[in-house]
Amino acid sequence: MACYVPLAAMPRILIADDQSDVLAALSLLLKGERFNIQSASSPEGVLRAIESQELDVVLMDLNYARDTTSGSEGLDLLSRIRASDPTLPVVVMTAWGSVDLAVEAMRR
């Protein structure tokens, strides 16, 4: 028997990626886990979302510009998120990772 959980009681997660297929796949995956899912496809969209609503966690990509793999946009966004809400948990993801990039993300 399905159990009804009010939307307001569900953990609020923001998924951020510039690729719509990644947003759709992660939303589908997490929907079954009873998350209240929001999405953003740009750094500006992420900042608007965290300034306009309460969130429990952000799951974000590190690359947003076409044909970039440096992660610099995501690292800059991570710093801006920290400045706006230092206690908001953020999980970063990228298909183009390196040890240096992971260390830099943890520093921020």
ROPA-253731 format. One record per residue (C-alpha): residue number from 1; residue in one letter; chain; x, y, z. Coordinates in steps of 0.001 Angstrom, whole numbers, plus 500000, padded with zeros to 6 digits. Each point is the difference from the previous one (the first is absolute). Layout:
% ROPA-253731
<atom num="NUM" residu="A" chaine="A" x="X" y="Y" z="Z"/>
...
***
This chain:
% ROPA-253731
<atom num="1" residu="M" chaine="A" x="500000" y="500000" z="500000"/>
<atom num="2" residu="A" chaine="A" x="501402" y="503398" z="499013"/>
<atom num="3" residu="C" chaine="A" x="500625" y="502489" z="502735"/>
<atom num="4" residu="Y" chaine="A" x="499077" y="503639" z="499333"/>
<atom num="5" residu="V" chaine="A" x="502712" y="502491" z="500931"/>
<atom num="6" residu="P" chaine="A" x="499100" y="503696" z="499751"/>
<atom num="7" residu="L" chaine="A" x="502249" y="501890" z="497578"/>
<atom num="8" residu="A" chaine="A" x="501005" y="502408" z="502771"/>
<atom num="9" residu="A" chaine="A" x="501321" y="497091" z="502094"/>
<atom num="10" residu="M" chaine="A" x="502239" y="498658" z="497239"/>
<atom num="11" residu="P" chaine="A" x="503688" y="500971" z="499962"/>
<atom num="12" residu="R" chaine="A" x="500535" y="502782" z="497456"/>
<atom num="13" residu="I" chaine="A" x="502771" y="499339" z="497502"/>
<atom num="14" residu="L" chaine="A" x="501204" y="502256" z="497211"/>
<atom num="15" residu="I" chaine="A" x="501550" y="498194" z="497037"/>
<atom num="16" residu="A" chaine="A" x="502148" y="502209" z="497767"/>
<atom num="17" residu="D" chaine="A" x="501395" y="499015" z="496612"/>
<atom num="18" residu="D" chaine="A" x="499998" y="501617" z="496570"/>
<atom num="19" residu="Q" chaine="A" x="499068" y="496715" z="498325"/>
<atom num="20" residu="S" chaine="A" x="496266" y="499346" z="500043"/>
<atom num="21" residu="D" chaine="A" x="500454" y="496221" z="499741"/>
<atom num="22" residu="V" chaine="A" x="502113" y="499984" z="503173"/>
<atom num="23" residu="L" chaine="A" x="497375" y="502097" z="501818"/>
<atom num="24" residu="A" chaine="A" x="497260" y="497632" z="498853"/>
<atom num="25" residu="A" chaine="A" x="501922" y="496853" z="500967"/>
<atom num="26" residu="L" chaine="A" x="500920" y="501268" z="503468"/>
<atom num="27" residu="S" chaine="A" x="496473" y="501283" z="500592"/>
<atom num="28" residu="L" chaine="A" x="498558" y="496627" z="499051"/>
<atom num="29" residu="L" chaine="A" x="502485" y="498165" z="502203"/>
<atom num="30" residu="L" chaine="A" x="499378" y="502194" z="503048"/>
<atom num="31" residu="K" chaine="A" x="496234" y="500339" z="499560"/>
<atom num="32" residu="G" chaine="A" x="499541" y="496454" z="501241"/>
<atom num="33" residu="E" chaine="A" x="501933" y="500893" z="503148"/>
<atom num="34" residu="R" chaine="A" x="497399" y="502607" z="500962"/>
<atom num="35" residu="F" chaine="A" x="501956" y="503171" z="499406"/>
<atom num="36" residu="N" chaine="A" x="498391" y="503318" z="499124"/>
<atom num="37" residu="I" chaine="A" x="502080" y="500602" z="496871"/>
<atom num="38" residu="Q" chaine="A" x="500800" y="503371" z="498454"/>
<atom num="39" residu="S" chaine="A" x="502330" y="500460" z="497052"/>
<atom num="40" residu="A" chaine="A" x="502189" y="502691" z="498480"/>
<atom num="41" residu="S" chaine="A" x="501929" y="499980" z="496739"/>
<atom num="42" residu="S" chaine="A" x="502382" y="502895" z="500627"/>
<atom num="43" residu="P" chaine="A" x="502038" y="501550" z="502814"/>
<atom num="44" residu="E" chaine="A" x="497601" y="502965" z="500005"/>
<atom num="45" residu="G" chaine="A" x="497068" y="497626" z="500397"/>
<atom num="46" residu="V" chaine="A" x="501701" y="498328" z="502955"/>
<atom num="47" residu="L" chaine="A" x="500565" y="503326" z="501730"/>
<atom num="48" residu="R" chaine="A" x="496389" y="501084" z="499398"/>
<atom num="49" residu="A" chaine="A" x="498762" y="496710" z="501448"/>
<atom num="50" residu="I" chaine="A" x="502073" y="500147" z="503178"/>
<atom num="51" residu="E" chaine="A" x="499035" y="503630" z="500588"/>
<atom num="52" residu="S" chaine="A" x="496275" y="499419" z="499486"/>
<atom num="53" residu="Q" chaine="A" x="499347" y="496800" z="501945"/>
<atom num="54" residu="E" chaine="A" x="501164" y="497760" z="502804"/>
<atom num="55" residu="L" chaine="A" x="502047" y="497056" z="498754"/>
<atom num="56" residu="D" chaine="A" x="501423" y="496982" z="501792"/>
<atom num="57" residu="V" chaine="A" x="502731" y="499150" z="497477"/>
<atom num="58" residu="V" chaine="A" x="501370" y="501005" z="496599"/>
<atom num="59" residu="L" chaine="A" x="501261" y="497404" z="497518"/>
<atom num="60" residu="M" chaine="A" x="501902" y="501921" z="497327"/>
<atom num="61" residu="D" chaine="A" x="502152" y="499525" z="496947"/>
<atom num="62" residu="L" chaine="A" x="503335" y="501813" z="499751"/>
<atom num="63" residu="N" chaine="A" x="499831" y="500835" z="496271"/>
<atom num="64" residu="Y" chaine="A" x="497370" y="502237" z="498397"/>
<atom num="65" residu="A" chaine="A" x="501528" y="501616" z="496894"/>
<atom num="66" residu="R" chaine="A" x="499996" y="497972" z="496828"/>
<atom num="67" residu="D" chaine="A" x="503211" y="498053" z="499386"/>
<atom num="68" residu="T" chaine="A" x="501576" y="500825" z="503351"/>
<atom num="69" residu="T" chaine="A" x="501409" y="497404" z="502360"/>
<atom num="70" residu="S" chaine="A" x="502025" y="502099" z="502450"/>
<atom num="71" residu="G" chaine="A" x="497330" y="500190" z="502696"/>
<atom num="72" residu="S" chaine="A" x="500797" y="503675" z="500581"/>
<atom num="73" residu="E" chaine="A" x="496381" y="501143" z="499567"/>
<atom num="74" residu="G" chaine="A" x="498830" y="497481" z="502549"/>
<atom num="75" residu="L" chaine="A" x="502748" y="500908" z="502449"/>
<atom num="76" residu="D" chaine="A" x="499068" y="503678" z="499681"/>
<atom num="77" residu="L" chaine="A" x="496350" y="499075" z="500517"/>
<atom num="78" residu="L" chaine="A" x="500920" y="497935" z="503054"/>
<atom num="79" residu="S" chaine="A" x="501740" y="503037" z="501512"/>
<atom num="80" residu="R" chaine="A" x="496931" y="502141" z="499325"/>
<atom num="81" residu="I" chaine="A" x="497718" y="497406" z="501592"/>
<atom num="82" residu="R" chaine="A" x="502245" y="499901" z="503072"/>
<atom num="83" residu="A" chaine="A" x="499876" y="503809" z="500221"/>
<atom num="84" residu="S" chaine="A" x="496205" y="499933" z="499803"/>
<atom num="85" residu="D" chaine="A" x="499386" y="497023" z="502320"/>
<atom num="86" residu="P" chaine="A" x="503104" y="498575" z="501710"/>
<atom num="87" residu="T" chaine="A" x="498088" y="497094" z="501573"/>
<atom num="88" residu="L" chaine="A" x="498238" y="498704" z="496877"/>
<atom num="89" residu="P" chaine="A" x="501370" y="496540" z="499100"/>
<atom num="90" residu="V" chaine="A" x="501280" y="499837" z="496417"/>
<atom num="91" residu="V" chaine="A" x="500946" y="496874" z="498069"/>
<atom num="92" residu="V" chaine="A" x="502026" y="500677" z="496855"/>
<atom num="93" residu="M" chaine="A" x="500131" y="497712" z="496996"/>
<atom num="94" residu="T" chaine="A" x="501856" y="500005" z="496717"/>
<atom num="95" residu="A" chaine="A" x="500851" y="497641" z="497200"/>
<atom num="96" residu="W" chaine="A" x="503400" y="501695" z="499685"/>
<atom num="97" residu="G" chaine="A" x="501419" y="499587" z="503488"/>
<atom num="98" residu="S" chaine="A" x="503534" y="500038" z="501288"/>
<atom num="99" residu="V" chaine="A" x="501576" y="499790" z="503420"/>
<atom num="100" residu="D" chaine="A" x="500921" y="503694" z="499831"/>
<atom num="101" residu="L" chaine="A" x="496426" y="500965" z="499160"/>
<atom num="102" residu="A" chaine="A" x="498624" y="497871" z="502838"/>
<atom num="103" residu="V" chaine="A" x="502431" y="501541" z="502481"/>
<atom num="104" residu="E" chaine="A" x="499100" y="503515" z="498863"/>
<atom num="105" residu="A" chaine="A" x="496273" y="499257" z="500314"/>
<atom num="106" residu="M" chaine="A" x="500511" y="498750" z="503566"/>
<atom num="107" residu="R" chaine="A" x="501949" y="503141" z="500880"/>
<atom num="108" residu="R" chaine="A" x="497112" y="502191" z="498977"/>
***
